[in-house]
Amino acid sequence: MKFVKKLVMTTAAASFAFGAASFGATAAEKWDMPMAYNDGNFHTKNGKLFAEAVGTCTGGELTITVHGGGSLFKGNEIKRAVRTGQAQIGERLLSAHANENVVFGFDSVPFLATSFSASEKLKKAANSTLTDILAKQNLVLLYSVPWPPQGLYFKKAINSVSDMKGIKFRAYNAATARLAELSGMLPVQIEAAELVQALATGVADSFISSGSTGYDKKVWEHLSHFYDTQAWLPRNTVFANKAAFDALPKTAQNCLKSSAMLAGAAGTARSEQLTGWYLTQLAANGMKVGGPGEKLAAELKAIGATMSAEWSKAAGEAGAAIVKAYSSMK
């Protein structure tokens, strides 16, 4: 984590030169930043470094307090809280709001972008569309960071989709709920903060997520198998209340933007760096970790094709434009 912090402070110091000097006559501004994941998670650590960089850049005239683990607002409350001004800035998995706008699920289309480089290209392809949609919701897009590739967790060996039938599956957005339906599982909507309890009480017996979630939640205490399907790389997105952002001096806005640019790059680098380590830790704690068998992989690909077609149709022209722009970058 040292390289991330060094990078943050270097950029913040450079920004300080054009930012801090202009704040002297302005009263200090204090912002709250709710985040859904616990303080040990790399997204939350990255958010804290971002907040630190903003404070340095503005000479302490804009301070951001990070509230991890859903302690200020639960994950499903964060976007609305920032939109309505209850919090000035926050982080949320936008795909969990695909019911508001299908485009929000662009990063959860199965097997569309399955690597960090592909995820970065897909983000760039969607960025202008997302910026416009969020602006209409009184939100300013600042940065996003991908999770490691998604895999399937179970409490037994799974050799084909038929083995999944009837399993209670934790869903966190429309895409994961649809995956459960198409594979014969029973989707149960559960936020990250409630996952361990759900597994312990049998409310859920499986889920799809990255190795990060499995490690953070110590899921080896309840589950036994992880299949590294690399289905997609969902993104946590940080956004600010537009009215609060617009009320800041231009120098403060510049500090937020420059620090956000860094946080996106540093967080992505950290996610990629940790990907293999997380899987090693799952195996070290007794889980069976590996790719899906040939039959299961083929069946999941077929489900992915169905879901991709459904998303493209539902997302309309905006979705088609994103996919076209992304394809042109390959």
Phi and psi restraints in degrees (value plus and minus 20) as a CYANA .aco file:
   2 LYS   PHI     -82.1   -42.1
   2 LYS   PSI     -58.8   -18.8
   3 PHE   PHI     -85.1   -45.1
   3 PHE   PSI     -53.8   -13.8
   4 VAL   PHI     -86.2   -46.2
   4 VAL   PSI     -66.1   -26.1
   5 LYS   PHI     -84.5   -44.5
   5 LYS   PSI     -60.2   -20.2
   6 LYS   PHI     -82.1   -42.1
   6 LYS   PSI     -61.9   -21.9
   7 LEU   PHI     -84.0   -44.0
   7 LEU   PSI     -62.1   -22.1
   8 VAL   PHI     -81.6   -41.6
   8 VAL   PSI     -68.9   -28.9
   9 MET   PHI     -90.0   -50.0
   9 MET   PSI     -51.6   -11.6
  10 THR   PHI     -84.1   -44.1
  10 THR   PSI     -67.2   -27.2
  11 THR   PHI     -87.1   -47.1
  11 THR   PSI     -59.5   -19.5
  12 ALA   PHI     -82.5   -42.5
  12 ALA   PSI     -61.0   -21.0
  13 ALA   PHI     -84.6   -44.6
  13 ALA   PSI     -58.2   -18.2
  14 ALA   PHI     -86.4   -46.4
  14 ALA   PSI     -60.5   -20.5
  15 SER   PHI     -88.2   -48.2
  15 SER   PSI     -49.7    -9.7
  16 PHE   PHI     -77.0   -37.0
  16 PHE   PSI     -55.8   -15.8
  17 ALA   PHI     -78.6   -38.6
  17 ALA   PSI     -59.0   -19.0
  18 PHE   PHI    -117.5   -77.5
  18 PHE   PSI     -28.9    11.1
  19 GLY   PHI    -119.6   -79.6
  19 GLY   PSI     -74.7   -34.7
  20 ALA   PHI     -83.9   -43.9
  20 ALA   PSI     -55.5   -15.5
  21 ALA   PHI     -81.8   -41.8
  21 ALA   PSI     -43.1    -3.1
  22 SER   PHI    -111.1   -71.1
  22 SER   PSI     -20.7    19.3
  23 PHE   PHI    -115.2   -75.2
  23 PHE   PSI     -29.3    10.7
  24 GLY   PHI     -68.4   -28.4
  24 GLY   PSI     -61.7   -21.7
  25 ALA   PHI    -110.6   -70.6
  25 ALA   PSI     -16.5    23.5
  26 THR   PHI    -123.6   -83.6
  26 THR   PSI     117.5   157.5
  27 ALA   PHI     -86.3   -46.3
  27 ALA   PSI     122.3   162.3
  28 ALA   PHI     -81.9   -41.9
  28 ALA   PSI     119.5   159.5
  29 GLU   PHI    -127.4   -87.4
  29 GLU   PSI     116.9   156.9
  30 LYS   PHI    -141.7  -101.7
  30 LYS   PSI     104.3   144.3
  31 TRP   PHI    -135.5   -95.5
  31 TRP   PSI     128.3   168.3
  32 ASP   PHI    -125.6   -85.6
  32 ASP   PSI     118.4   158.4
  33 MET   PHI    -146.7  -106.7
  33 MET   PSI      73.3   113.3
  34 PRO   PHI     -93.5   -53.5
  34 PRO   PSI     119.8   159.8
  35 MET   PHI    -154.7  -114.7
  35 MET   PSI     126.0   166.0
  36 ALA   PHI    -101.6   -61.6
  36 ALA   PSI     -42.2    -2.2
  37 TYR   PHI    -122.3   -82.3
  37 TYR   PSI     134.2   174.2
  38 ASN   PHI     -85.7   -45.7
  38 ASN   PSI     146.0   186.0
  39 ASP   PHI     -83.2   -43.2
  39 ASP   PSI     -41.2    -1.2
  40 GLY   PHI    -103.5   -63.5
  40 GLY   PSI     -32.9     7.1
  41 ASN   PHI     -93.1   -53.1
  41 ASN   PSI     124.9   164.9
  42 PHE   PHI     -85.6   -45.6
  42 PHE   PSI     -49.0    -9.0
  43 HIS   PHI     -84.2   -44.2
  43 HIS   PSI     -64.7   -24.7
  44 THR   PHI     -88.8   -48.8
  44 THR   PSI     -59.9   -19.9
  45 LYS   PHI     -80.5   -40.5
  45 LYS   PSI     -61.0   -21.0
  46 ASN   PHI     -85.5   -45.5
  46 ASN   PSI     -58.2   -18.2
  47 GLY   PHI     -83.0   -43.0
  47 GLY   PSI     -57.0   -17.0
  48 LYS   PHI     -89.4   -49.4
  48 LYS   PSI     -57.0   -17.0
  49 LEU   PHI     -87.7   -47.7
  49 LEU   PSI     -56.7   -16.7
  50 PHE   PHI     -81.1   -41.1
  50 PHE   PSI     -65.9   -25.9
  51 ALA   PHI     -82.3   -42.3
  51 ALA   PSI     -59.6   -19.6
  52 GLU   PHI     -83.2   -43.2
  52 GLU   PSI     -62.0   -22.0
  53 ALA   PHI     -84.1   -44.1
  53 ALA   PSI     -60.6   -20.6
  54 VAL   PHI     -83.1   -43.1
  54 VAL   PSI     -63.5   -23.5
  55 GLY   PHI     -81.7   -41.7
  55 GLY   PSI     -60.8   -20.8
  56 THR   PHI     -87.3   -47.3
  56 THR   PSI     -65.4   -25.4
  57 CYS   PHI     -80.3   -40.3
  57 CYS   PSI     -58.5   -18.5
  58 THR   PHI    -112.2   -72.2
  58 THR   PSI     -14.4    25.6
  59 GLY   PHI      44.3    84.3
  59 GLY   PSI       9.2    49.2
  60 GLY   PHI      63.5   103.5
  60 GLY   PSI     -16.0    24.0
  61 GLU   PHI    -102.3   -62.3
  61 GLU   PSI     -34.0     6.0
  62 LEU   PHI    -151.8  -111.8
  62 LEU   PSI      92.8   132.8
  63 THR   PHI    -134.2   -94.2
  63 THR   PSI     119.4   159.4
  64 ILE   PHI    -139.3   -99.3
  64 ILE   PSI     103.7   143.7
  65 THR   PHI    -121.3   -81.3
  65 THR   PSI      99.9   139.9
  66 VAL   PHI    -107.6   -67.6
  66 VAL   PSI     111.9   151.9
  67 HIS   PHI    -137.2   -97.2
  67 HIS   PSI      78.2   118.2
  68 GLY   PHI    -103.6   -63.6
  68 GLY   PSI     151.3   191.3
  69 GLY   PHI      46.2    86.2
  69 GLY   PSI       2.7    42.7
  70 GLY   PHI      46.7    86.7
  70 GLY   PSI       4.2    44.2
  71 SER   PHI     -94.0   -54.0
  71 SER   PSI     -48.2    -8.2
  72 LEU   PHI    -115.6   -75.6
  72 LEU   PSI     -68.4   -28.4
  73 PHE   PHI    -159.1  -119.1
  73 PHE   PSI     120.9   160.9
  74 LYS   PHI     -87.3   -47.3
  74 LYS   PSI     140.9   180.9
  75 GLY   PHI     -70.3   -30.3
  75 GLY   PSI     -66.5   -26.5
  76 ASN   PHI     -95.8   -55.8
  76 ASN   PSI     -22.5    17.5
  77 GLU   PHI    -123.3   -83.3
  77 GLU   PSI     -34.4     5.6
  78 ILE   PHI     -84.0   -44.0
  78 ILE   PSI     -67.2   -27.2
  79 LYS   PHI     -80.9   -40.9
  79 LYS   PSI     -65.6   -25.6
  80 ARG   PHI     -85.3   -45.3
  80 ARG   PSI     -57.9   -17.9
  81 ALA   PHI     -82.2   -42.2
  81 ALA   PSI     -61.7   -21.7
  82 VAL   PHI     -92.2   -52.2
  82 VAL   PSI     -60.3   -20.3
  83 ARG   PHI     -80.7   -40.7
  83 ARG   PSI     -58.4   -18.4
  84 THR   PHI    -112.2   -72.2
  84 THR   PSI     -21.1    18.9
  85 GLY   PHI      67.2   107.2
  85 GLY   PSI     -12.0    28.0
  86 GLN   PHI     -89.2   -49.2
  86 GLN   PSI     -47.7    -7.7
  87 ALA   PHI    -155.0  -115.0
  87 ALA   PSI     129.1   169.1
  88 GLN   PHI    -106.4   -66.4
  88 GLN   PSI     -41.1    -1.1
  89 ILE   PHI    -175.2  -135.2
  89 ILE   PSI     131.5   171.5
  90 GLY   PHI    -186.6  -146.6
  90 GLY   PSI     152.6   192.6
  91 GLU   PHI    -144.0  -104.0
  91 GLU   PSI     116.9   156.9
  92 ARG   PHI    -171.1  -131.1
  92 ARG   PSI     129.2   169.2
  93 LEU   PHI     -97.9   -57.9
  93 LEU   PSI      79.4   119.4
  94 LEU   PHI     -82.1   -42.1
  94 LEU   PSI     -48.0    -8.0
  95 SER   PHI     -81.9   -41.9
  95 SER   PSI     -39.7     0.3
  96 ALA   PHI     -91.0   -51.0
  96 ALA   PSI     -28.8    11.2
  97 HIS   PHI    -133.7   -93.7
  97 HIS   PSI       6.0    46.0
  98 ALA   PHI     -85.3   -45.3
  98 ALA   PSI     -38.1     1.9
  99 ASN   PHI     -89.7   -49.7
  99 ASN   PSI     -42.7    -2.7
 100 GLU   PHI     -98.7   -58.7
 100 GLU   PSI     -64.9   -24.9
 101 ASN   PHI    -171.9  -131.9
 101 ASN   PSI     100.4   140.4
 102 VAL   PHI     -76.7   -36.7
 102 VAL   PSI     -50.2   -10.2
 103 VAL   PHI     -79.1   -39.1
 103 VAL   PSI     -49.9    -9.9
 104 PHE   PHI     -77.6   -37.6
 104 PHE   PSI     -40.0     0.0
 105 GLY   PHI    -111.9   -71.9
 105 GLY   PSI      -4.5    35.5
 106 PHE   PHI     -77.9   -37.9
 106 PHE   PSI     -52.5   -12.5
 107 ASP   PHI    -107.6   -67.6
 107 ASP   PSI     -17.5    22.5
 108 SER   PHI    -140.6  -100.6
 108 SER   PSI       3.2    43.2
 109 VAL   PHI    -101.5   -61.5
 109 VAL   PSI      95.1   135.1
 110 PRO   PHI     -74.7   -34.7
 110 PRO   PSI     108.8   148.8
 111 PHE   PHI      44.0    84.0
 111 PHE   PSI      -2.7    37.3
 112 LEU   PHI     -98.3   -58.3
 112 LEU   PSI     -69.0   -29.0
 113 ALA   PHI    -152.8  -112.8
 113 ALA   PSI      90.0   130.0
 114 THR   PHI    -135.5   -95.5
 114 THR   PSI     -13.1    26.9
 115 SER   PHI    -153.6  -113.6
 115 SER   PSI     147.9   187.9
 116 PHE   PHI     -85.4   -45.4
 116 PHE   PSI     -59.5   -19.5
 117 SER   PHI     -86.4   -46.4
 117 SER   PSI     -61.0   -21.0
 118 ALA   PHI     -86.7   -46.7
 118 ALA   PSI     -59.3   -19.3
 119 SER   PHI     -81.8   -41.8
 119 SER   PSI     -59.3   -19.3
 120 GLU   PHI     -85.4   -45.4
 120 GLU   PSI     -60.8   -20.8
 121 LYS   PHI     -85.7   -45.7
 121 LYS   PSI     -61.1   -21.1
 122 LEU   PHI     -84.8   -44.8
 122 LEU   PSI     -58.5   -18.5
 123 LYS   PHI     -80.8   -40.8
 123 LYS   PSI     -65.9   -25.9
 124 LYS   PHI     -82.6   -42.6
 124 LYS   PSI     -58.2   -18.2
 125 ALA   PHI     -85.8   -45.8
 125 ALA   PSI     -51.9   -11.9
 126 ALA   PHI    -115.1   -75.1
 126 ALA   PSI     -31.5     8.5
 127 ASN   PHI     -76.9   -36.9
 127 ASN   PSI     -68.4   -28.4
 128 SER   PHI     -86.3   -46.3
 128 SER   PSI     -58.6   -18.6
 129 THR   PHI     -85.3   -45.3
 129 THR   PSI     -65.1   -25.1
 130 LEU   PHI     -82.3   -42.3
 130 LEU   PSI     -62.0   -22.0
 131 THR   PHI     -78.5   -38.5
 131 THR   PSI     -64.1   -24.1
 132 ASP   PHI     -86.8   -46.8
 132 ASP   PSI     -62.7   -22.7
 133 ILE   PHI     -83.6   -43.6
 133 ILE   PSI     -65.4   -25.4
 134 LEU   PHI     -86.9   -46.9
 134 LEU   PSI     -57.1   -17.1
 135 ALA   PHI     -80.3   -40.3
 135 ALA   PSI     -57.3   -17.3
 136 LYS   PHI     -89.6   -49.6
 136 LYS   PSI     -35.8     4.2
 137 GLN   PHI    -123.5   -83.5
 137 GLN   PSI      -1.7    38.3
 138 ASN   PHI      45.7    85.7
 138 ASN   PSI      17.3    57.3
 139 LEU   PHI    -151.1  -111.1
 139 LEU   PSI     125.6   165.6
 140 VAL   PHI    -132.7   -92.7
 140 VAL   PSI     100.0   140.0
 141 LEU   PHI     -91.2   -51.2
 141 LEU   PSI     106.3   146.3
 142 LEU   PHI    -128.0   -88.0
 142 LEU   PSI     -78.6   -38.6
 143 TYR   PHI    -180.6  -140.6
 143 TYR   PSI     146.4   186.4
 144 SER   PHI    -162.3  -122.3
 144 SER   PSI     133.3   173.3
 145 VAL   PHI    -154.3  -114.3
 145 VAL   PSI     109.9   149.9
 146 PRO   PHI     -99.1   -59.1
 146 PRO   PSI     128.2   168.2
 147 TRP   PHI     -95.7   -55.7
 147 TRP   PSI     142.7   182.7
 148 PRO   PHI     -79.9   -39.9
 148 PRO   PSI     142.9   182.9
 149 PRO   PHI     -73.9   -33.9
 149 PRO   PSI     125.4   165.4
 150 GLN   PHI    -103.5   -63.5
 150 GLN   PSI     120.6   160.6
 151 GLY   PHI    -155.7  -115.7
 151 GLY   PSI     150.4   190.4
 152 LEU   PHI    -121.5   -81.5
 152 LEU   PSI     112.8   152.8
 153 TYR   PHI    -126.9   -86.9
 153 TYR   PSI     114.6   154.6
 154 PHE   PHI    -162.2  -122.2
 154 PHE   PSI     147.1   187.1
 155 LYS   PHI    -122.9   -82.9
 155 LYS   PSI      -8.3    31.7
 156 LYS   PHI    -174.4  -134.4
 156 LYS   PSI     148.0   188.0
 157 ALA   PHI     -89.7   -49.7
 157 ALA   PSI     118.9   158.9
 158 ILE   PHI    -143.6  -103.6
 158 ILE   PSI      97.6   137.6
 159 ASN   PHI    -126.4   -86.4
 159 ASN   PSI     -37.1     2.9
 160 SER   PHI    -176.6  -136.6
 160 SER   PSI     147.4   187.4
 161 VAL   PHI     -80.7   -40.7
 161 VAL   PSI     -51.8   -11.8
 162 SER   PHI     -81.5   -41.5
 162 SER   PSI     -46.6    -6.6
 163 ASP   PHI     -91.4   -51.4
 163 ASP   PSI     -34.1     5.9
 164 MET   PHI    -108.4   -68.4
 164 MET   PSI     -33.4     6.6
 165 LYS   PHI     -74.6   -34.6
 165 LYS   PSI     107.0   147.0
 166 GLY   PHI      64.0   104.0
 166 GLY   PSI     -24.6    15.4
 167 ILE   PHI     -92.6   -52.6
 167 ILE   PSI     117.0   157.0
 168 LYS   PHI    -100.0   -60.0
 168 LYS   PSI      99.6   139.6
 169 PHE   PHI    -137.7   -97.7
 169 PHE   PSI     103.8   143.8
 170 ARG   PHI     -91.3   -51.3
 170 ARG   PSI     100.2   140.2
 171 ALA   PHI    -126.7   -86.7
 171 ALA   PSI     125.2   165.2
 172 TYR   PHI    -144.6  -104.6
 172 TYR   PSI     -23.8    16.2
 173 ASN   PHI    -180.2  -140.2
 173 ASN   PSI    -199.1  -159.1
 174 ALA   PHI     -82.9   -42.9
 174 ALA   PSI     -56.6   -16.6
 175 ALA   PHI     -84.8   -44.8
 175 ALA   PSI     -63.6   -23.6
 176 THR   PHI     -90.3   -50.3
 176 THR   PSI     -53.3   -13.3
 177 ALA   PHI     -85.9   -45.9
 177 ALA   PSI     -61.3   -21.3
 178 ARG   PHI     -88.0   -48.0
 178 ARG   PSI     -58.1   -18.1
 179 LEU   PHI     -78.1   -38.1
 179 LEU   PSI     -63.9   -23.9
 180 ALA   PHI     -81.3   -41.3
 180 ALA   PSI     -66.2   -26.2
 181 GLU   PHI     -80.9   -40.9
 181 GLU   PSI     -65.1   -25.1
 182 LEU   PHI     -90.5   -50.5
 182 LEU   PSI     -41.2    -1.2
 183 SER   PHI    -121.6   -81.6
 183 SER   PSI     -14.3    25.7
 184 GLY   PHI      63.7   103.7
 184 GLY   PSI     -10.9    29.1
 185 MET   PHI    -108.6   -68.6
 185 MET   PSI     150.2   190.2
 186 LEU   PHI    -127.1   -87.1
 186 LEU   PSI      86.8   126.8
 187 PRO   PHI     -92.3   -52.3
 187 PRO   PSI     116.0   156.0
 188 VAL   PHI    -149.4  -109.4
 188 VAL   PSI      99.2   139.2
 189 GLN   PHI     -93.3   -53.3
 189 GLN   PSI      97.9   137.9
 190 ILE   PHI    -160.1  -120.1
 190 ILE   PSI     108.3   148.3
 191 GLU   PHI     -96.1   -56.1
 191 GLU   PSI     138.9   178.9
 192 ALA   PHI     -76.8   -36.8
 192 ALA   PSI     -59.8   -19.8
 193 ALA   PHI     -86.1   -46.1
 193 ALA   PSI     -38.5     1.5
 194 GLU   PHI    -124.7   -84.7
 194 GLU   PSI     -17.4    22.6
 195 LEU   PHI     -83.6   -43.6
 195 LEU   PSI     -67.3   -27.3
 196 VAL   PHI     -80.4   -40.4
 196 VAL   PSI     -64.7   -24.7
 197 GLN   PHI     -82.7   -42.7
 197 GLN   PSI     -59.4   -19.4
 198 ALA   PHI     -83.5   -43.5
 198 ALA   PSI     -60.3   -20.3
 199 LEU   PHI     -89.4   -49.4
 199 LEU   PSI     -60.4   -20.4
 200 ALA   PHI     -87.1   -47.1
 200 ALA   PSI     -52.9   -12.9
 201 THR   PHI    -117.1   -77.1
 201 THR   PSI     -21.6    18.4
 202 GLY   PHI      61.4   101.4
 202 GLY   PSI     -10.1    29.9
 203 VAL   PHI     -85.7   -45.7
 203 VAL   PSI     -51.9   -11.9
 204 ALA   PHI    -155.8  -115.8
 204 ALA   PSI     124.6   164.6
 205 ASP   PHI    -139.2   -99.2
 205 ASP   PSI     -20.6    19.4
 206 SER   PHI    -183.7  -143.7
 206 SER   PSI     146.8   186.8
 207 PHE   PHI    -189.1  -149.1
 207 PHE   PSI     148.4   188.4
 208 ILE   PHI    -136.1   -96.1
 208 ILE   PSI     110.0   150.0
 209 SER   PHI    -188.8  -148.8
 209 SER   PSI    -193.2  -153.2
 210 SER   PHI    -109.6   -69.6
 210 SER   PSI     153.9   193.9
 211 GLY   PHI     -84.5   -44.5
 211 GLY   PSI     -45.4    -5.4
 212 SER   PHI     -79.8   -39.8
 212 SER   PSI     -68.3   -28.3
 213 THR   PHI     -83.6   -43.6
 213 THR   PSI     -62.3   -22.3
 214 GLY   PHI     -80.7   -40.7
 214 GLY   PSI     -60.8   -20.8
 215 TYR   PHI     -90.4   -50.4
 215 TYR   PSI     -68.6   -28.6
 216 ASP   PHI     -78.7   -38.7
 216 ASP   PSI     -58.2   -18.2
 217 LYS   PHI    -114.3   -74.3
 217 LYS   PSI     -20.3    19.7
 218 LYS   PHI      31.0    71.0
 218 LYS   PSI      30.3    70.3
 219 VAL   PHI     -89.0   -49.0
 219 VAL   PSI     -32.5     7.5
 220 TRP   PHI     -81.5   -41.5
 220 TRP   PSI     -35.3     4.7
 221 GLU   PHI     -93.1   -53.1
 221 GLU   PSI     -35.2     4.8
 222 HIS   PHI    -149.8  -109.8
 222 HIS   PSI     -46.2    -6.2
 223 LEU   PHI    -143.6  -103.6
 223 LEU   PSI     144.4   184.4
 224 SER   PHI    -145.0  -105.0
 224 SER   PSI     -39.8     0.2
 225 HIS   PHI    -148.5  -108.5
 225 HIS   PSI     119.2   159.2
 226 PHE   PHI    -147.9  -107.9
 226 PHE   PSI     102.4   142.4
 227 TYR   PHI    -124.8   -84.8
 227 TYR   PSI      95.1   135.1
 228 ASP   PHI     -99.8   -59.8
 228 ASP   PSI      59.1    99.1
 229 THR   PHI     -99.6   -59.6
 229 THR   PSI     -38.9     1.1
 230 GLN   PHI      29.3    69.3
 230 GLN   PSI      29.4    69.4
 231 ALA   PHI     -89.2   -49.2
 231 ALA   PSI     -62.6   -22.6
 232 TRP   PHI    -187.6  -147.6
 232 TRP   PSI     151.9   191.9
 233 LEU   PHI    -142.8  -102.8
 233 LEU   PSI      70.0   110.0
 234 PRO   PHI     -86.5   -46.5
 234 PRO   PSI     135.4   175.4
 235 ARG   PHI    -137.1   -97.1
 235 ARG   PSI     117.7   157.7
 236 ASN   PHI    -109.5   -69.5
 236 ASN   PSI     108.4   148.4
 237 THR   PHI    -134.4   -94.4
 237 THR   PSI     114.2   154.2
 238 VAL   PHI    -123.2   -83.2
 238 VAL   PSI     110.2   150.2
 239 PHE   PHI    -160.6  -120.6
 239 PHE   PSI     136.5   176.5
 240 ALA   PHI    -135.7   -95.7
 240 ALA   PSI     135.5   175.5
 241 ASN   PHI     -84.2   -44.2
 241 ASN   PSI     105.4   145.4
 242 LYS   PHI     -83.9   -43.9
 242 LYS   PSI     -60.3   -20.3
 243 ALA   PHI     -83.7   -43.7
 243 ALA   PSI     -61.1   -21.1
 244 ALA   PHI     -87.5   -47.5
 244 ALA   PSI     -60.4   -20.4
 245 PHE   PHI     -84.5   -44.5
 245 PHE   PSI     -65.8   -25.8
 246 ASP   PHI     -85.7   -45.7
 246 ASP   PSI     -45.2    -5.2
 247 ALA   PHI     -98.1   -58.1
 247 ALA   PSI     -33.2     6.8
 248 LEU   PHI     -96.2   -56.2
 248 LEU   PSI     132.8   172.8
 249 PRO   PHI     -81.2   -41.2
 249 PRO   PSI     133.8   173.8
 250 LYS   PHI     -76.7   -36.7
 250 LYS   PSI     -54.6   -14.6
 251 THR   PHI     -83.9   -43.9
 251 THR   PSI     -58.6   -18.6
 252 ALA   PHI     -89.5   -49.5
 252 ALA   PSI     -59.4   -19.4
 253 GLN   PHI     -80.9   -40.9
 253 GLN   PSI     -61.1   -21.1
 254 ASN   PHI     -84.3   -44.3
 254 ASN   PSI     -58.4   -18.4
 255 CYS   PHI     -83.0   -43.0
 255 CYS   PSI     -62.4   -22.4
 256 LEU   PHI     -82.5   -42.5
 256 LEU   PSI     -64.1   -24.1
 257 LYS   PHI     -86.6   -46.6
 257 LYS   PSI     -64.5   -24.5
 258 SER   PHI     -87.8   -47.8
 258 SER   PSI     -59.8   -19.8
 259 SER   PHI     -88.0   -48.0
 259 SER   PSI     -55.7   -15.7
 260 ALA   PHI     -86.3   -46.3
 260 ALA   PSI     -60.7   -20.7
 261 MET   PHI     -79.5   -39.5
 261 MET   PSI     -62.6   -22.6
 262 LEU   PHI     -87.4   -47.4
 262 LEU   PSI     -65.0   -25.0
 263 ALA   PHI     -81.4   -41.4
 263 ALA   PSI     -58.2   -18.2
 264 GLY   PHI     -82.9   -42.9
 264 GLY   PSI     -64.5   -24.5
 265 ALA   PHI     -89.0   -49.0
 265 ALA   PSI     -64.5   -24.5
 266 ALA   PHI     -87.6   -47.6
 266 ALA   PSI     -60.9   -20.9
 267 GLY   PHI     -85.4   -45.4
 267 GLY   PSI     -59.8   -19.8
 268 THR   PHI     -84.7   -44.7
 268 THR   PSI     -62.9   -22.9
 269 ALA   PHI     -81.3   -41.3
 269 ALA   PSI     -60.5   -20.5
 270 ARG   PHI     -88.4   -48.4
 270 ARG   PSI     -59.5   -19.5
 271 SER   PHI     -80.9   -40.9
 271 SER   PSI     -64.9   -24.9
 272 GLU   PHI     -87.0   -47.0
 272 GLU   PSI     -58.8   -18.8
 273 GLN   PHI     -83.2   -43.2
 273 GLN   PSI     -55.6   -15.6
 274 LEU   PHI    -105.7   -65.7
 274 LEU   PSI     -33.8     6.2
 275 THR   PHI     -73.2   -33.2
 275 THR   PSI     -75.8   -35.8
 276 GLY   PHI     -86.5   -46.5
 276 GLY   PSI     -55.6   -15.6
 277 TRP   PHI     -82.9   -42.9
 277 TRP   PSI     -61.4   -21.4
 278 TYR   PHI     -79.9   -39.9
 278 TYR   PSI     -64.4   -24.4
 279 LEU   PHI     -85.8   -45.8
 279 LEU   PSI     -56.6   -16.6
 280 THR   PHI     -82.5   -42.5
 280 THR   PSI     -59.9   -19.9
 281 GLN   PHI     -88.7   -48.7
 281 GLN   PSI     -57.0   -17.0
 282 LEU   PHI     -80.8   -40.8
 282 LEU   PSI     -65.2   -25.2
 283 ALA   PHI     -86.4   -46.4
 283 ALA   PSI     -58.8   -18.8
 284 ALA   PHI     -83.9   -43.9
 284 ALA   PSI     -45.1    -5.1
 285 ASN   PHI    -118.1   -78.1
 285 ASN   PSI      -1.8    38.2
 286 GLY   PHI      80.2   120.2
 286 GLY   PSI     -22.3    17.7
 287 MET   PHI    -101.0   -61.0
 287 MET   PSI     129.6   169.6
 288 LYS   PHI    -108.4   -68.4
 288 LYS   PSI      95.3   135.3
 289 VAL   PHI    -137.5   -97.5
 289 VAL   PSI     109.5   149.5
 290 GLY   PHI     159.6   199.6
 290 GLY   PSI     158.5   198.5
 291 GLY   PHI     -98.2   -58.2
 291 GLY   PSI     144.8   184.8
 292 PRO   PHI     -91.1   -51.1
 292 PRO   PSI     132.7   172.7
 293 GLY   PHI     -86.1   -46.1
 293 GLY   PSI     148.5   188.5
 294 GLU   PHI     -78.1   -38.1
 294 GLU   PSI     -63.5   -23.5
 295 LYS   PHI     -86.5   -46.5
 295 LYS   PSI     -67.0   -27.0
 296 LEU   PHI     -83.8   -43.8
 296 LEU   PSI     -61.4   -21.4
 297 ALA   PHI     -81.6   -41.6
 297 ALA   PSI     -62.6   -22.6
 298 ALA   PHI     -85.6   -45.6
 298 ALA   PSI     -61.0   -21.0
 299 GLU   PHI     -88.1   -48.1
 299 GLU   PSI     -58.6   -18.6
 300 LEU   PHI     -86.9   -46.9
 300 LEU   PSI     -57.1   -17.1
 301 LYS   PHI     -81.4   -41.4
 301 LYS   PSI     -60.0   -20.0
 302 ALA   PHI     -85.8   -45.8
 302 ALA   PSI     -61.1   -21.1
 303 ILE   PHI     -83.9   -43.9
 303 ILE   PSI     -60.4   -20.4
 304 GLY   PHI     -81.1   -41.1
 304 GLY   PSI     -60.6   -20.6
 305 ALA   PHI     -83.2   -43.2
 305 ALA   PSI     -60.5   -20.5
 306 THR   PHI     -82.5   -42.5
 306 THR   PSI     -66.3   -26.3
 307 MET   PHI     -86.7   -46.7
 307 MET   PSI     -56.2   -16.2
 308 SER   PHI     -84.0   -44.0
 308 SER   PSI     -62.8   -22.8
 309 ALA   PHI     -85.1   -45.1
 309 ALA   PSI     -59.9   -19.9
 310 GLU   PHI     -85.0   -45.0
 310 GLU   PSI     -62.6   -22.6
 311 TRP   PHI     -85.7   -45.7
 311 TRP   PSI     -64.3   -24.3
 312 SER   PHI     -79.8   -39.8
 312 SER   PSI     -61.5   -21.5
 313 LYS   PHI     -86.5   -46.5
 313 LYS   PSI     -65.0   -25.0
 314 ALA   PHI     -89.5   -49.5
 314 ALA   PSI     -54.2   -14.2
 315 ALA   PHI     -98.2   -58.2
 315 ALA   PSI     -35.0     5.0
 316 GLY   PHI      42.5    82.5
 316 GLY   PSI    -165.3  -125.3
 317 GLU   PHI     -82.7   -42.7
 317 GLU   PSI     -58.5   -18.5
 318 ALA   PHI     -82.9   -42.9
 318 ALA   PSI     -64.1   -24.1
 319 GLY   PHI     -85.7   -45.7
 319 GLY   PSI     -61.5   -21.5
 320 ALA   PHI     -82.3   -42.3
 320 ALA   PSI     -58.1   -18.1
 321 ALA   PHI     -85.8   -45.8
 321 ALA   PSI     -58.9   -18.9
 322 ILE   PHI     -84.8   -44.8
 322 ILE   PSI     -68.3   -28.3
 323 VAL   PHI     -83.4   -43.4
 323 VAL   PSI     -59.3   -19.3
 324 LYS   PHI     -84.2   -44.2
 324 LYS   PSI     -65.5   -25.5
 325 ALA   PHI     -83.5   -43.5
 325 ALA   PSI     -60.5   -20.5
 326 TYR   PHI     -85.5   -45.5
 326 TYR   PSI     -63.8   -23.8
 327 SER   PHI     -82.8   -42.8
 327 SER   PSI     -52.6   -12.6
 328 SER   PHI     -91.1   -51.1
 328 SER   PSI     -36.6     3.4
 329 MET   PHI    -108.2   -68.2
 329 MET   PSI     -33.2     6.8
